[in-house]
Amino acid sequence: MADTFRIYKGKEKVLEGSSPLTITGLTASTDVKKGTYQAVRVRDGKESAKVDIPAFRTTA
């Protein structure tokens, strides 16, 4: 079974699927701070430790 990934914002899961994942619904041209979102890998139903997603800017 292939690994899947989940993205969390705090304790809320906002996205799950195969890599690459795209977070949608964000305001355009917005700076998002490191750690606002975290990613985990899911293998055999078990999540890895959460890893902070680096800071990024949304597209216009």
C-alpha distance matrix in Angstrom:
0.0 3.8 6.6 9.1 12.8 15.8 19.4 22.1 25.9 27.3 25.6 24.7 21.2 22.1 19.0 15.2 12.8 11.6 14.1 17.0 18.1 21.8 23.9 26.3 29.5 31.1 34.8 35.6 37.1 36.1 35.5 32.6 33.0 30.5 28.7 29.2 25.5 22.8 19.2 16.4 12.9 10.5 8.1 7.6 10.1 12.5 14.4 15.9 19.7 20.9 22.2 25.1 24.8 28.0 30.9 30.9 33.2 32.2 33.4 36.7
3.8 0.0 3.8 6.4 10.0 13.4 16.8 19.9 23.6 25.3 24.0 23.1 19.5 20.0 16.6 13.0 10.3 8.3 10.4 13.3 14.7 18.5 20.8 23.4 26.8 28.2 31.8 32.4 33.7 32.8 32.1 29.4 29.8 27.4 25.9 26.5 22.7 20.2 16.4 14.0 10.5 9.0 7.6 8.8 10.8 12.6 13.4 14.5 18.0 18.8 19.6 22.3 21.6 24.6 27.5 27.4 29.7 28.8 29.9 33.2
6.6 3.8 0.0 3.8 6.8 10.3 13.6 16.6 20.3 21.9 20.8 20.1 16.6 17.4 14.3 10.8 8.8 7.2 8.8 11.7 12.8 16.5 18.5 21.5 24.8 25.8 29.5 30.2 31.3 30.2 29.2 26.3 26.5 24.0 22.3 23.0 19.3 16.6 12.8 10.3 6.7 5.7 5.2 7.9 9.1 10.1 10.1 10.9 14.3 15.1 15.9 18.6 18.2 21.3 24.4 24.5 27.1 26.4 27.9 31.4
9.1 6.4 3.8 0.0 3.8 7.0 10.4 13.5 17.1 19.0 18.0 16.9 13.3 13.7 10.6 7.1 5.3 4.9 7.1 9.8 9.9 13.5 15.1 18.0 21.2 22.4 26.1 27.0 28.4 27.2 26.5 23.5 24.0 21.8 20.1 20.3 16.5 14.2 10.6 8.6 6.0 5.2 7.0 9.5 9.3 10.3 9.5 10.9 13.8 13.7 14.6 16.9 16.2 19.5 22.2 22.2 24.5 23.5 25.1 28.5
12.8 10.0 6.8 3.8 0.0 3.8 6.8 10.1 13.6 15.6 15.0 14.0 10.6 11.0 8.2 5.6 5.5 6.0 6.8 8.7 7.9 11.2 12.4 15.6 18.7 19.4 23.1 24.2 25.3 23.9 23.0 19.9 20.3 18.2 16.3 16.5 12.7 10.4 6.9 5.6 4.5 5.6 8.8 11.8 10.7 10.7 8.6 9.5 11.6 10.6 11.4 13.3 12.6 16.1 18.7 18.9 21.3 20.5 22.5 25.9
15.8 13.4 10.3 7.0 3.8 0.0 3.8 6.5 10.2 12.2 11.5 10.3 6.9 7.6 5.6 4.3 6.7 8.8 9.5 10.7 8.5 10.8 10.8 13.8 16.4 17.2 20.9 22.5 23.8 21.9 21.2 17.8 18.3 16.5 14.2 13.9 10.2 8.3 5.7 5.4 6.5 7.4 11.1 13.6 11.5 11.2 8.6 9.9 11.2 9.4 10.7 12.0 11.6 15.3 17.5 17.8 20.1 19.3 21.6 24.8
19.4 16.8 13.6 10.4 6.8 3.8 0.0 3.8 6.9 9.5 9.9 8.6 5.9 5.8 5.1 6.4 9.1 11.1 10.9 11.2 8.4 9.5 8.4 11.6 13.9 14.1 17.6 19.4 20.5 18.4 17.6 14.2 14.7 13.3 11.1 10.3 6.6 5.6 4.5 6.6 9.1 10.8 14.5 17.2 15.0 14.2 11.1 11.7 11.8 8.9 9.5 9.7 8.9 12.6 14.3 14.7 16.9 16.2 18.9 22.0
22.1 19.9 16.6 13.5 10.1 6.5 3.8 0.0 3.8 5.9 6.3 5.4 4.4 5.5 7.1 9.1 12.4 14.8 14.7 14.9 11.9 12.4 10.3 13.0 14.3 14.2 17.6 19.8 20.9 18.3 17.4 13.7 13.8 12.7 9.8 8.5 5.5 5.2 6.3 8.2 11.4 12.7 16.5 18.8 16.1 15.0 11.8 12.5 11.7 8.5 9.8 9.5 9.8 13.3 14.6 15.5 17.6 17.1 20.2 23.1
25.9 23.6 20.3 17.1 13.6 10.2 6.9 3.8 0.0 3.8 6.0 5.3 6.5 6.7 9.5 12.2 15.6 17.9 17.6 17.3 14.1 13.6 10.7 12.8 13.2 12.5 15.4 18.0 19.0 16.0 15.1 11.5 11.6 11.3 8.5 6.1 4.7 6.4 9.1 11.6 15.0 16.5 20.2 22.5 19.8 18.5 15.2 15.7 14.2 10.7 11.4 10.0 10.2 13.0 13.4 14.5 16.2 15.9 19.2 21.8
27.3 25.3 21.9 19.0 15.6 12.2 9.5 5.9 3.8 0.0 3.8 5.6 8.0 9.6 12.5 14.8 18.2 20.6 20.4 20.3 17.4 17.2 14.5 16.5 16.7 15.8 18.4 21.2 21.9 18.6 17.4 13.7 12.9 12.3 8.9 7.3 7.0 7.7 10.7 12.5 16.1 17.3 20.9 23.0 20.0 18.3 15.1 15.5 13.4 10.3 11.7 10.6 12.0 14.7 15.3 17.0 18.9 19.1 22.6 25.1
25.6 24.0 20.8 18.0 15.0 11.5 9.9 6.3 6.0 3.8 0.0 3.8 6.5 9.3 12.1 13.8 17.4 20.1 20.6 21.0 18.1 18.4 15.9 17.9 18.2 18.0 20.9 23.8 24.9 21.8 20.8 17.2 16.6 15.8 12.2 11.0 9.8 9.5 11.5 12.2 15.4 15.8 19.3 20.8 17.5 16.1 13.3 14.5 13.0 10.6 13.1 12.9 14.5 17.7 18.6 20.2 22.1 21.9 25.2 27.7
24.7 23.1 20.1 16.9 14.0 10.3 8.6 5.4 5.3 5.6 3.8 0.0 3.8 6.1 9.3 11.5 15.3 18.4 19.1 19.3 16.0 16.0 13.3 14.9 15.1 15.5 18.6 21.6 23.2 20.5 20.1 16.6 16.9 16.6 13.4 11.3 9.7 10.1 11.6 12.6 15.5 15.7 19.3 20.8 17.5 16.8 14.2 15.9 15.1 12.4 14.5 14.2 14.8 18.0 18.7 19.6 21.0 20.2 23.2 25.6
21.2 19.5 16.6 13.3 10.6 6.9 5.9 4.4 6.5 8.0 6.5 3.8 0.0 3.8 5.9 7.7 11.5 14.6 15.7 16.1 12.9 13.4 11.4 13.2 14.3 15.2 18.7 21.4 23.1 20.8 20.5 17.0 17.6 16.9 14.0 12.3 9.6 9.4 9.6 10.3 12.7 12.8 16.4 18.0 14.9 14.6 12.2 14.1 14.1 11.6 13.6 13.8 13.9 17.4 18.5 19.0 20.6 19.5 22.2 24.8
22.1 20.0 17.4 13.7 11.0 7.6 5.8 5.5 6.7 9.6 9.3 6.1 3.8 0.0 3.8 7.2 10.7 13.8 14.5 14.4 10.7 10.4 8.0 9.5 10.6 11.8 15.5 18.0 20.0 18.0 18.2 15.1 16.5 16.3 14.1 11.8 9.1 10.0 10.2 11.8 14.0 14.6 18.3 20.1 17.3 17.4 14.9 16.4 16.5 13.6 14.7 14.2 13.4 16.5 17.1 16.9 18.0 16.4 18.9 21.3
19.0 16.6 14.3 10.6 8.2 5.6 5.1 7.1 9.5 12.5 12.1 9.3 5.9 3.8 0.0 3.8 6.9 10.1 11.1 11.2 7.7 8.3 7.2 9.2 11.5 13.1 16.9 18.8 20.8 19.3 19.4 16.5 18.0 17.3 15.5 13.8 10.5 10.6 9.4 10.6 12.0 12.4 15.9 17.9 15.6 16.1 13.8 15.4 16.2 13.7 14.6 14.7 13.3 16.6 17.7 17.1 18.4 16.6 18.7 21.4
15.2 13.0 10.8 7.1 5.6 4.3 6.4 9.1 12.2 14.8 13.8 11.5 7.7 7.2 3.8 0.0 3.8 7.2 9.2 10.2 7.7 9.7 10.0 12.3 14.9 16.6 20.4 22.0 23.9 22.5 22.4 19.5 20.7 19.4 17.5 16.4 12.8 11.9 9.6 9.5 9.7 9.5 12.7 14.5 12.5 13.5 11.8 13.7 15.3 13.7 14.8 15.8 14.7 18.1 19.8 19.4 21.0 19.4 21.3 24.2
12.8 10.3 8.8 5.3 5.5 6.7 9.1 12.4 15.6 18.2 17.4 15.3 11.5 10.7 6.9 3.8 0.0 3.8 6.6 8.2 6.8 9.7 11.3 13.5 16.7 18.4 22.1 23.2 25.0 24.1 24.1 21.4 22.7 21.3 19.8 19.1 15.4 14.2 11.3 10.9 9.8 9.6 12.0 14.0 12.9 14.3 13.0 14.7 16.9 15.6 16.3 17.5 16.1 19.3 21.2 20.4 22.0 20.4 21.7 24.7
11.6 8.3 7.2 4.9 6.0 8.8 11.1 14.8 17.9 20.6 20.1 18.4 14.6 13.8 10.1 7.2 3.8 0.0 3.8 6.1 6.7 10.3 12.8 15.3 18.8 20.2 23.7 24.2 25.7 25.1 24.8 22.4 23.6 21.8 20.8 20.6 16.8 15.4 12.0 11.5 9.6 10.0 11.7 14.1 14.0 15.1 14.0 15.0 17.4 16.5 16.5 18.0 16.3 19.1 21.3 20.5 22.3 20.9 21.9 25.1
14.1 10.4 8.8 7.1 6.8 9.5 10.9 14.7 17.6 20.4 20.6 19.1 15.7 14.5 11.1 9.2 6.6 3.8 0.0 3.0 5.2 8.9 11.9 14.7 18.4 19.2 22.5 22.5 23.6 23.1 22.5 20.2 21.3 19.5 18.9 19.1 15.5 14.2 10.9 11.2 9.7 11.4 13.2 16.3 16.3 16.7 15.0 15.0 16.9 15.7 14.9 16.0 13.9 16.3 18.6 17.7 19.7 18.7 19.6 23.0
17.0 13.3 11.7 9.8 8.7 10.7 11.2 14.9 17.3 20.3 21.0 19.3 16.1 14.4 11.2 10.2 8.2 6.1 3.0 0.0 3.8 6.7 10.1 12.8 16.6 17.2 20.3 20.0 20.9 20.7 20.3 18.4 19.8 18.3 18.2 18.1 14.9 14.2 11.4 12.6 11.8 13.9 16.0 19.1 18.9 19.2 17.1 16.9 18.4 16.6 15.4 15.8 13.1 15.0 16.9 15.5 17.2 16.1 16.8 20.2
18.1 14.7 12.8 9.9 7.9 8.5 8.4 11.9 14.1 17.4 18.1 16.0 12.9 10.7 7.7 7.7 6.8 6.7 5.2 3.8 0.0 3.8 6.7 9.5 13.2 14.0 17.4 17.7 19.0 18.5 18.4 16.2 17.9 16.8 16.4 15.6 12.3 12.2 9.9 11.6 11.8 13.6 16.4 19.3 18.3 18.6 16.3 16.6 17.7 15.4 14.6 14.6 11.9 14.3 15.7 14.3 15.7 14.2 15.4 18.7
21.8 18.5 16.5 13.5 11.2 10.8 9.5 12.4 13.6 17.2 18.4 16.0 13.4 10.4 8.3 9.7 9.7 10.3 8.9 6.7 3.8 0.0 3.8 6.2 9.9 10.6 13.8 14.0 15.6 15.3 15.7 13.9 16.3 16.0 16.0 14.6 11.9 12.9 11.7 14.1 15.0 16.9 19.9 22.7 21.4 21.7 19.1 19.4 20.0 17.2 16.1 15.2 12.1 14.0 14.4 12.4 13.0 10.9 12.0 15.1
23.9 20.8 18.5 15.1 12.4 10.8 8.4 10.3 10.7 14.5 15.9 13.3 11.4 8.0 7.2 10.0 11.3 12.8 11.9 10.1 6.7 3.8 0.0 3.8 7.0 7.4 11.0 12.0 13.9 12.9 13.6 11.5 14.1 14.4 14.1 12.0 9.6 11.5 11.4 14.2 15.9 17.7 21.1 23.8 22.0 22.0 19.2 19.6 19.7 16.5 15.7 14.2 11.4 13.3 13.2 11.5 11.8 9.6 11.5 14.3
26.3 23.4 21.5 18.0 15.6 13.8 11.6 13.0 12.8 16.5 17.9 14.9 13.2 9.5 9.2 12.3 13.5 15.3 14.7 12.8 9.5 6.2 3.8 0.0 3.8 5.6 9.0 10.2 12.9 12.6 14.2 12.9 16.0 17.0 16.9 14.3 12.5 14.9 15.0 17.8 19.4 20.8 24.2 26.6 24.7 25.0 22.4 23.1 23.2 20.0 19.3 17.7 14.9 16.4 15.7 13.4 12.7 9.6 10.7 12.7
29.5 26.8 24.8 21.2 18.7 16.4 13.9 14.3 13.2 16.7 18.2 15.1 14.3 10.6 11.5 14.9 16.7 18.8 18.4 16.6 13.2 9.9 7.0 3.8 0.0 3.8 6.6 8.9 12.1 11.6 13.9 12.9 16.3 18.0 17.9 14.7 13.8 16.6 17.5 20.3 22.3 23.6 27.2 29.4 27.1 27.4 24.7 25.6 25.3 21.9 21.5 19.4 16.9 18.3 16.9 14.7 13.3 10.1 11.4 12.4
31.1 28.2 25.8 22.4 19.4 17.2 14.1 14.2 12.5 15.8 18.0 15.5 15.2 11.8 13.1 16.6 18.4 20.2 19.2 17.2 14.0 10.6 7.4 5.6 3.8 0.0 3.8 6.3 9.0 7.9 10.2 9.5 13.0 15.2 15.6 12.4 12.2 15.6 17.0 20.3 22.6 24.4 28.0 30.6 28.4 28.2 25.1 25.5 24.8 21.2 20.2 17.7 15.1 15.8 13.9 11.7 10.1 7.2 9.3 10.5
34.8 31.8 29.5 26.1 23.1 20.9 17.6 17.6 15.4 18.4 20.9 18.6 18.7 15.5 16.9 20.4 22.1 23.7 22.5 20.3 17.4 13.8 11.0 9.0 6.6 3.8 0.0 3.8 6.6 6.1 9.4 10.1 13.7 16.5 17.5 14.3 15.0 18.5 20.2 23.7 26.2 28.1 31.7 34.3 32.1 31.8 28.7 28.9 27.9 24.2 23.0 20.1 17.5 17.5 14.9 12.5 9.9 7.2 8.7 8.6
35.6 32.4 30.2 27.0 24.2 22.5 19.4 19.8 18.0 21.2 23.8 21.6 21.4 18.0 18.8 22.0 23.2 24.2 22.5 20.0 17.7 14.0 12.0 10.2 8.9 6.3 3.8 0.0 3.8 5.6 9.1 10.8 14.6 17.3 18.9 16.2 16.7 20.1 21.5 25.0 27.2 29.5 32.9 35.8 33.9 33.5 30.4 30.3 29.4 25.8 24.1 21.2 18.1 17.5 14.8 11.7 8.4 5.5 5.5 4.8
37.1 33.7 31.3 28.4 25.3 23.8 20.5 20.9 19.0 21.9 24.9 23.2 23.1 20.0 20.8 23.9 25.0 25.7 23.6 20.9 19.0 15.6 13.9 12.9 12.1 9.0 6.6 3.8 0.0 3.8 6.8 9.6 13.0 15.9 18.1 16.0 17.0 20.3 21.9 25.6 27.9 30.5 33.9 37.0 35.3 34.6 31.3 30.7 29.5 25.9 23.8 20.5 17.5 16.2 13.0 9.9 6.2 5.0 5.4 5.0
36.1 32.8 30.2 27.2 23.9 21.9 18.4 18.3 16.0 18.6 21.8 20.5 20.8 18.0 19.3 22.5 24.1 25.1 23.1 20.7 18.5 15.3 12.9 12.6 11.6 7.9 6.1 5.6 3.8 0.0 3.8 6.3 9.7 12.9 14.9 12.6 14.1 17.6 19.7 23.5 26.2 28.8 32.3 35.3 33.4 32.5 29.0 28.4 26.9 23.2 21.2 17.8 15.2 14.0 10.6 8.4 5.4 5.3 7.8 8.5
35.5 32.1 29.2 26.5 23.0 21.2 17.6 17.4 15.1 17.4 20.8 20.1 20.5 18.2 19.4 22.4 24.1 24.8 22.5 20.3 18.4 15.7 13.6 14.2 13.9 10.2 9.4 9.1 6.8 3.8 0.0 3.8 6.4 9.6 12.2 10.5 12.5 15.7 18.1 21.8 24.7 27.6 31.0 34.2 32.4 31.1 27.5 26.5 24.7 21.0 18.7 15.1 12.8 11.0 7.3 6.0 4.4 6.6 9.7 11.3
32.6 29.4 26.3 23.5 19.9 17.8 14.2 13.7 11.5 13.7 17.2 16.6 17.0 15.1 16.5 19.5 21.4 22.4 20.2 18.4 16.2 13.9 11.5 12.9 12.9 9.5 10.1 10.8 9.6 6.3 3.8 0.0 3.8 6.7 8.7 6.8 8.7 12.0 14.6 18.4 21.4 24.2 27.7 30.8 29.0 27.5 23.9 22.9 21.1 17.3 15.3 11.7 9.6 8.6 5.5 5.4 6.0 7.6 11.3 13.6
33.0 29.8 26.5 24.0 20.3 18.3 14.7 13.8 11.6 12.9 16.6 16.9 17.6 16.5 18.0 20.7 22.7 23.6 21.3 19.8 17.9 16.3 14.1 16.0 16.3 13.0 13.7 14.6 13.0 9.7 6.4 3.8 0.0 3.8 6.2 5.7 8.4 11.2 14.1 17.7 21.0 24.0 27.4 30.6 28.7 26.8 23.1 21.7 19.4 15.8 13.5 9.8 8.7 7.2 4.6 6.9 8.8 11.2 14.8 17.2
30.5 27.4 24.0 21.8 18.2 16.5 13.3 12.7 11.3 12.3 15.8 16.6 16.9 16.3 17.3 19.4 21.3 21.8 19.5 18.3 16.8 16.0 14.4 17.0 18.0 15.2 16.5 17.3 15.9 12.9 9.6 6.7 3.8 0.0 3.8 5.7 7.4 8.9 11.7 15.1 18.2 21.4 24.6 27.9 26.4 24.2 20.4 18.6 16.2 12.8 10.2 6.4 5.8 4.5 4.0 7.6 10.6 13.1 16.6 19.5
28.7 25.9 22.3 20.1 16.3 14.2 11.1 9.8 8.5 8.9 12.2 13.4 14.0 14.1 15.5 17.5 19.8 20.8 18.9 18.2 16.4 16.0 14.1 16.9 17.9 15.6 17.5 18.9 18.1 14.9 12.2 8.7 6.2 3.8 0.0 3.8 5.1 6.1 9.5 12.6 16.1 19.0 22.3 25.4 23.5 21.3 17.5 16.0 13.4 9.8 8.0 4.5 5.7 6.7 7.4 10.4 13.4 15.1 18.7 21.6
29.2 26.5 23.0 20.3 16.5 13.9 10.3 8.5 6.1 7.3 11.0 11.3 12.3 11.8 13.8 16.4 19.1 20.6 19.1 18.1 15.6 14.6 12.0 14.3 14.7 12.4 14.3 16.2 16.0 12.6 10.5 6.8 5.7 5.7 3.8 0.0 3.8 6.8 10.4 13.7 17.3 19.8 23.3 26.2 24.0 22.2 18.5 17.7 15.5 11.7 10.6 7.4 7.4 8.6 8.2 10.1 12.2 13.2 16.9 19.5
25.5 22.7 19.3 16.5 12.7 10.2 6.6 5.5 4.7 7.0 9.8 9.7 9.6 9.1 10.5 12.8 15.4 16.8 15.5 14.9 12.3 11.9 9.6 12.5 13.8 12.2 15.0 16.7 17.0 14.1 12.5 8.7 8.4 7.4 5.1 3.8 0.0 3.8 6.9 10.3 13.7 16.2 19.8 22.7 20.6 19.0 15.4 14.8 13.1 9.4 8.5 6.2 5.6 8.4 9.2 10.5 12.9 13.3 16.8 19.8
22.8 20.2 16.6 14.2 10.4 8.3 5.6 5.2 6.4 7.7 9.5 10.1 9.4 10.0 10.6 11.9 14.2 15.4 14.2 14.2 12.2 12.9 11.5 14.9 16.6 15.6 18.5 20.1 20.3 17.6 15.7 12.0 11.2 8.9 6.1 6.8 3.8 0.0 3.8 6.9 10.5 13.1 16.6 19.6 17.6 15.7 12.0 11.1 9.4 5.7 5.2 4.4 5.3 8.9 11.0 12.8 15.7 16.3 19.5 22.8
19.2 16.4 12.8 10.6 6.9 5.7 4.5 6.3 9.1 10.7 11.5 11.6 9.6 10.2 9.4 9.6 11.3 12.0 10.9 11.4 9.9 11.7 11.4 15.0 17.5 17.0 20.2 21.5 21.9 19.7 18.1 14.6 14.1 11.7 9.5 10.4 6.9 3.8 0.0 3.8 7.0 9.9 13.3 16.5 14.9 13.3 9.7 8.8 8.4 5.6 5.3 6.5 6.5 10.3 13.0 14.2 17.2 17.4 20.2 23.7
16.4 14.0 10.3 8.6 5.6 5.4 6.6 8.2 11.6 12.5 12.2 12.6 10.3 11.8 10.6 9.5 10.9 11.5 11.2 12.6 11.6 14.1 14.2 17.8 20.3 20.3 23.7 25.0 25.6 23.5 21.8 18.4 17.7 15.1 12.6 13.7 10.3 6.9 3.8 0.0 3.8 6.4 9.7 12.9 11.5 9.6 6.0 5.4 6.2 5.1 6.5 9.2 10.0 13.6 16.6 17.9 20.9 21.1 23.7 27.2
12.9 10.5 6.7 6.0 4.5 6.5 9.1 11.4 15.0 16.1 15.4 15.5 12.7 14.0 12.0 9.7 9.8 9.6 9.7 11.8 11.8 15.0 15.9 19.4 22.3 22.6 26.2 27.2 27.9 26.2 24.7 21.4 21.0 18.2 16.1 17.3 13.7 10.5 7.0 3.8 0.0 3.8 6.5 10.0 9.5 8.2 5.7 5.4 8.1 8.4 9.4 12.4 12.8 16.2 19.3 20.3 23.2 23.2 25.4 29.0
10.5 9.0 5.7 5.2 5.6 7.4 10.8 12.7 16.5 17.3 15.8 15.7 12.8 14.6 12.4 9.5 9.6 10.0 11.4 13.9 13.6 16.9 17.7 20.8 23.6 24.4 28.1 29.5 30.5 28.8 27.6 24.2 24.0 21.4 19.0 19.8 16.2 13.1 9.9 6.4 3.8 0.0 3.8 6.7 5.8 5.3 4.5 6.4 9.8 10.7 12.6 15.6 16.1 19.7 22.7 23.5 26.2 25.8 28.0 31.4
8.1 7.6 5.2 7.0 8.8 11.1 14.5 16.5 20.2 20.9 19.3 19.3 16.4 18.3 15.9 12.7 12.0 11.7 13.2 16.0 16.4 19.9 21.1 24.2 27.2 28.0 31.7 32.9 33.9 32.3 31.0 27.7 27.4 24.6 22.3 23.3 19.8 16.6 13.3 9.7 6.5 3.8 0.0 3.8 5.3 5.4 6.6 8.0 11.8 13.5 15.3 18.6 19.3 22.6 25.8 26.7 29.5 29.1 31.1 34.6
7.6 8.8 7.9 9.5 11.8 13.6 17.2 18.8 22.5 23.0 20.8 20.8 18.0 20.1 17.9 14.5 14.0 14.1 16.3 19.1 19.3 22.7 23.8 26.6 29.4 30.6 34.3 35.8 37.0 35.3 34.2 30.8 30.6 27.9 25.4 26.2 22.7 19.6 16.5 12.9 10.0 6.7 3.8 0.0 3.8 5.6 8.5 10.7 14.3 16.4 18.6 21.9 22.7 26.2 29.3 30.1 32.8 32.3 34.2 37.6
10.1 10.8 9.1 9.3 10.7 11.5 15.0 16.1 19.8 20.0 17.5 17.5 14.9 17.3 15.6 12.5 12.9 14.0 16.3 18.9 18.3 21.4 22.0 24.7 27.1 28.4 32.1 33.9 35.3 33.4 32.4 29.0 28.7 26.4 23.5 24.0 20.6 17.6 14.9 11.5 9.5 5.8 5.3 3.8 0.0 3.8 6.7 9.9 13.2 14.7 17.5 20.5 21.4 25.1 27.9 28.8 31.4 30.7 32.9 36.1
12.5 12.6 10.1 10.3 10.7 11.2 14.2 15.0 18.5 18.3 16.1 16.8 14.6 17.4 16.1 13.5 14.3 15.1 16.7 19.2 18.6 21.7 22.0 25.0 27.4 28.2 31.8 33.5 34.6 32.5 31.1 27.5 26.8 24.2 21.3 22.2 19.0 15.7 13.3 9.6 8.2 5.3 5.4 5.6 3.8 0.0 3.8 6.7 9.8 11.9 14.8 18.1 19.5 23.1 26.1 27.5 30.3 30.1 32.5 35.9
14.4 13.4 10.1 9.5 8.6 8.6 11.1 11.8 15.2 15.1 13.3 14.2 12.2 14.9 13.8 11.8 13.0 14.0 15.0 17.1 16.3 19.1 19.2 22.4 24.7 25.1 28.7 30.4 31.3 29.0 27.5 23.9 23.1 20.4 17.5 18.5 15.4 12.0 9.7 6.0 5.7 4.5 6.6 8.5 6.7 3.8 0.0 3.8 6.5 8.2 11.1 14.3 15.8 19.4 22.4 23.9 26.8 26.8 29.4 32.8
15.9 14.5 10.9 10.9 9.5 9.9 11.7 12.5 15.7 15.5 14.5 15.9 14.1 16.4 15.4 13.7 14.7 15.0 15.0 16.9 16.6 19.4 19.6 23.1 25.6 25.5 28.9 30.3 30.7 28.4 26.5 22.9 21.7 18.6 16.0 17.7 14.8 11.1 8.8 5.4 5.4 6.4 8.0 10.7 9.9 6.7 3.8 0.0 3.8 6.3 8.6 12.3 14.1 17.4 20.7 22.5 25.8 26.2 28.9 32.4
19.7 18.0 14.3 13.8 11.6 11.2 11.8 11.7 14.2 13.4 13.0 15.1 14.1 16.5 16.2 15.3 16.9 17.4 16.9 18.4 17.7 20.0 19.7 23.2 25.3 24.8 27.9 29.4 29.5 26.9 24.7 21.1 19.4 16.2 13.4 15.5 13.1 9.4 8.4 6.2 8.1 9.8 11.8 14.3 13.2 9.8 6.5 3.8 0.0 3.8 6.4 9.9 12.6 15.6 18.8 21.1 24.5 25.3 28.3 31.8
20.9 18.8 15.1 13.7 10.6 9.4 8.9 8.5 10.7 10.3 10.6 12.4 11.6 13.6 13.7 13.7 15.6 16.5 15.7 16.6 15.4 17.2 16.5 20.0 21.9 21.2 24.2 25.8 25.9 23.2 21.0 17.3 15.8 12.8 9.8 11.7 9.4 5.7 5.6 5.1 8.4 10.7 13.5 16.4 14.7 11.9 8.2 6.3 3.8 0.0 3.8 6.6 9.3 12.5 15.4 17.7 20.9 21.8 24.9 28.3
22.2 19.6 15.9 14.6 11.4 10.7 9.5 9.8 11.4 11.7 13.1 14.5 13.6 14.7 14.6 14.8 16.3 16.5 14.9 15.4 14.6 16.1 15.7 19.3 21.5 20.2 23.0 24.1 23.8 21.2 18.7 15.3 13.5 10.2 8.0 10.6 8.5 5.2 5.3 6.5 9.4 12.6 15.3 18.6 17.5 14.8 11.1 8.6 6.4 3.8 0.0 3.8 6.4 9.2 12.4 14.9 18.4 19.6 22.7 26.2
25.1 22.3 18.6 16.9 13.3 12.0 9.7 9.5 10.0 10.6 12.9 14.2 13.8 14.2 14.7 15.8 17.5 18.0 16.0 15.8 14.6 15.2 14.2 17.7 19.4 17.7 20.1 21.2 20.5 17.8 15.1 11.7 9.8 6.4 4.5 7.4 6.2 4.4 6.5 9.2 12.4 15.6 18.6 21.9 20.5 18.1 14.3 12.3 9.9 6.6 3.8 0.0 3.8 6.2 9.0 11.7 15.2 16.7 20.0 23.4
24.8 21.6 18.2 16.2 12.6 11.6 8.9 9.8 10.2 12.0 14.5 14.8 13.9 13.4 13.3 14.7 16.1 16.3 13.9 13.1 11.9 12.1 11.4 14.9 16.9 15.1 17.5 18.1 17.5 15.2 12.8 9.6 8.7 5.8 5.7 7.4 5.6 5.3 6.5 10.0 12.8 16.1 19.3 22.7 21.4 19.5 15.8 14.1 12.6 9.3 6.4 3.8 0.0 3.8 6.6 8.5 12.0 13.4 16.5 20.0
28.0 24.6 21.3 19.5 16.1 15.3 12.6 13.3 13.0 14.7 17.7 18.0 17.4 16.5 16.6 18.1 19.3 19.1 16.3 15.0 14.3 14.0 13.3 16.4 18.3 15.8 17.5 17.5 16.2 14.0 11.0 8.6 7.2 4.5 6.7 8.6 8.4 8.9 10.3 13.6 16.2 19.7 22.6 26.2 25.1 23.1 19.4 17.4 15.6 12.5 9.2 6.2 3.8 0.0 3.8 6.4 10.2 12.5 15.5 18.9
30.9 27.5 24.4 22.2 18.7 17.5 14.3 14.6 13.4 15.3 18.6 18.7 18.5 17.1 17.7 19.8 21.2 21.3 18.6 16.9 15.7 14.4 13.2 15.7 16.9 13.9 14.9 14.8 13.0 10.6 7.3 5.5 4.6 4.0 7.4 8.2 9.2 11.0 13.0 16.6 19.3 22.7 25.8 29.3 27.9 26.1 22.4 20.7 18.8 15.4 12.4 9.0 6.6 3.8 0.0 3.8 7.2 10.1 13.3 16.2
30.9 27.4 24.5 22.2 18.9 17.8 14.7 15.5 14.5 17.0 20.2 19.6 19.0 16.9 17.1 19.4 20.4 20.5 17.7 15.5 14.3 12.4 11.5 13.4 14.7 11.7 12.5 11.7 9.9 8.4 6.0 5.4 6.9 7.6 10.4 10.1 10.5 12.8 14.2 17.9 20.3 23.5 26.7 30.1 28.8 27.5 23.9 22.5 21.1 17.7 14.9 11.7 8.5 6.4 3.8 0.0 3.8 6.6 9.5 12.6
33.2 29.7 27.1 24.5 21.3 20.1 16.9 17.6 16.2 18.9 22.1 21.0 20.6 18.0 18.4 21.0 22.0 22.3 19.7 17.2 15.7 13.0 11.8 12.7 13.3 10.1 9.9 8.4 6.2 5.4 4.4 6.0 8.8 10.6 13.4 12.2 12.9 15.7 17.2 20.9 23.2 26.2 29.5 32.8 31.4 30.3 26.8 25.8 24.5 20.9 18.4 15.2 12.0 10.2 7.2 3.8 0.0 3.8 6.5 9.1
32.2 28.8 26.4 23.5 20.5 19.3 16.2 17.1 15.9 19.1 21.9 20.2 19.5 16.4 16.6 19.4 20.4 20.9 18.7 16.1 14.2 10.9 9.6 9.6 10.1 7.2 7.2 5.5 5.0 5.3 6.6 7.6 11.2 13.1 15.1 13.2 13.3 16.3 17.4 21.1 23.2 25.8 29.1 32.3 30.7 30.1 26.8 26.2 25.3 21.8 19.6 16.7 13.4 12.5 10.1 6.6 3.8 0.0 3.8 6.6
33.4 29.9 27.9 25.1 22.5 21.6 18.9 20.2 19.2 22.6 25.2 23.2 22.2 18.9 18.7 21.3 21.7 21.9 19.6 16.8 15.4 12.0 11.5 10.7 11.4 9.3 8.7 5.5 5.4 7.8 9.7 11.3 14.8 16.6 18.7 16.9 16.8 19.5 20.2 23.7 25.4 28.0 31.1 34.2 32.9 32.5 29.4 28.9 28.3 24.9 22.7 20.0 16.5 15.5 13.3 9.5 6.5 3.8 0.0 3.8
36.7 33.2 31.4 28.5 25.9 24.8 22.0 23.1 21.8 25.1 27.7 25.6 24.8 21.3 21.4 24.2 24.7 25.1 23.0 20.2 18.7 15.1 14.3 12.7 12.4 10.5 8.6 4.8 5.0 8.5 11.3 13.6 17.2 19.5 21.6 19.5 19.8 22.8 23.7 27.2 29.0 31.4 34.6 37.6 36.1 35.9 32.8 32.4 31.8 28.3 26.2 23.4 20.0 18.9 16.2 12.6 9.1 6.6 3.8 0.0
